[in-house]
Amino acid sequence: MSQGSDCTEISELGTLDSVIGIARGDIDIVSPPKASTASSGKGGISLTNGVHELLDCPICSNSMYPPIHQCPNGHTICSSCKLRVHNRCPTCRHELGNIRCLALEKVAESLELPCRYQKLGCHDIFPYYSKLKHEQQCMFRPYSCPYAGSECSVTGDIPALVTHLRDDHKVDMHNGCTFNHRYVKPNPQEVENATWMLTVFNCFGQQFCLHFEAFQLGMAPVYMAFLRFMGDDNEAKNFGYSLEVGANGRKLCWQGIPRSIRDSHKKVRDSHDGLIIQRNMALFFSGGDRQELKLRVTGRIWKEQR
C-alpha cells in the first residue's frame, strides 16, 4: 500500500501495528507498544497509549469519531477541525480532500475504554463509540458552578463547589430547612438591571441554592424565586419546597420540586419553574410610595415520603 493512498478496511492492512504506522504516515511498520494489548473478554481491545494518541485529534485533542479524515500523507484530523483548518492538513499543509481513514475507525470500533471520570468513581468500561454518550450523562462527572450572572468555569464535586461559592463568590451559607429571604432594590423600574441573589442552605445533609432575580418575561417585568438542588435529578426528586411572598392581606405561594444544578440557571429560569411575581404586584407587596422594592420571600424544604 503506498504512502499516499487511502486507509482501507483493517483486514487488508494486517496487524494493528501496521495500522498505527500507516495512520501516522510512517512508511515502516512501527514496533509493538510496550504496554500489553490484552483482550477485554468481550471481543474488544484494551486501550494502549499508542492507540489512544492516534485517536486524539491533533487540533482539538478530543477523541475522533467517524468520519475520521486524513491527508494523502496519512495525518489524521477530526471532521470538526477539518472545517476549521480550511481543508489543509495542520501537519504537512497538504490539501486534505475527502479521504477517510477507515482503518483507524475500525481500530476504534474494536476498543473498550474506561470512562474519563474513572478517578472520580466511575469504573465502567465502554465500547469506544458508546463512551462519549455515557460521559455526557455519567453520574460521576463534575458539576458546574451554580453561580449565575457570571461566566464561572469552575467545576468539581459538591463539597468543592460549596467551598468555592463561599470563598470565591461570597455566597451566604445557612443551616436549616426554613428561610426568610429579603430582597430590596432602590429603583424597581430598572428591572433589567436588577441583580439576582443566591443563598446556599444545608438541609438534610444536602445543599440547596435559592435564586431570586428580575428579568423580562415577554414585555412584562417580573421577579422570580426558585430552588436548585446541588446533586443529580434523581436525588432532587426526593425533596419538595414551598415559597411565599405577600403583604397587605395578599399572598402568593409556590410549591414544587427543586431542580438539579445539572440544569443551568438560565434553563430553570426560562422554564418558569418557580415563584413568579409581576412587578405591579411586587410593588403592592412593598407598600409605601412604590418607589422602592421590598420583598420578603419565605420558604421551607422537606423530604418527600416514599
Secondary structure as GFF3:
##gff-version 3
##sequence-region A 1 306
A	DSSP	three_ten_helix	10	12	.	.	.	ID=ss1
A	DSSP	alpha_helix	16	24	.	.	.	ID=ss2
A	DSSP	beta_strand	45	46	.	.	.	ID=ss3
A	DSSP	alpha_helix	49	54	.	.	.	ID=ss4
A	DSSP	beta_strand	69	70	.	.	.	ID=ss5
A	DSSP	beta_strand	76	77	.	.	.	ID=ss6
A	DSSP	alpha_helix	79	84	.	.	.	ID=ss7
A	DSSP	alpha_helix	102	110	.	.	.	ID=ss8
A	DSSP	beta_strand	111	114	.	.	.	ID=ss9
A	DSSP	three_ten_helix	118	120	.	.	.	ID=ss10
A	DSSP	beta_strand	125	127	.	.	.	ID=ss11
A	DSSP	alpha_helix	128	137	.	.	.	ID=ss12
A	DSSP	beta_strand	143	144	.	.	.	ID=ss13
A	DSSP	beta_strand	155	156	.	.	.	ID=ss14
A	DSSP	alpha_helix	158	167	.	.	.	ID=ss15
A	DSSP	beta_strand	172	175	.	.	.	ID=ss16
A	DSSP	beta_strand	178	185	.	.	.	ID=ss17
A	DSSP	three_ten_helix	191	193	.	.	.	ID=ss18
A	DSSP	beta_strand	197	203	.	.	.	ID=ss19
A	DSSP	beta_strand	206	217	.	.	.	ID=ss20
A	DSSP	beta_strand	220	229	.	.	.	ID=ss21
A	DSSP	alpha_helix	233	236	.	.	.	ID=ss22
A	DSSP	beta_strand	239	247	.	.	.	ID=ss23
A	DSSP	beta_strand	250	256	.	.	.	ID=ss24
A	DSSP	beta_strand	259	260	.	.	.	ID=ss25
A	DSSP	alpha_helix	265	270	.	.	.	ID=ss26
A	DSSP	beta_strand	275	278	.	.	.	ID=ss27
A	DSSP	alpha_helix	279	286	.	.	.	ID=ss28
A	DSSP	beta_strand	293	303	.	.	.	ID=ss29
###
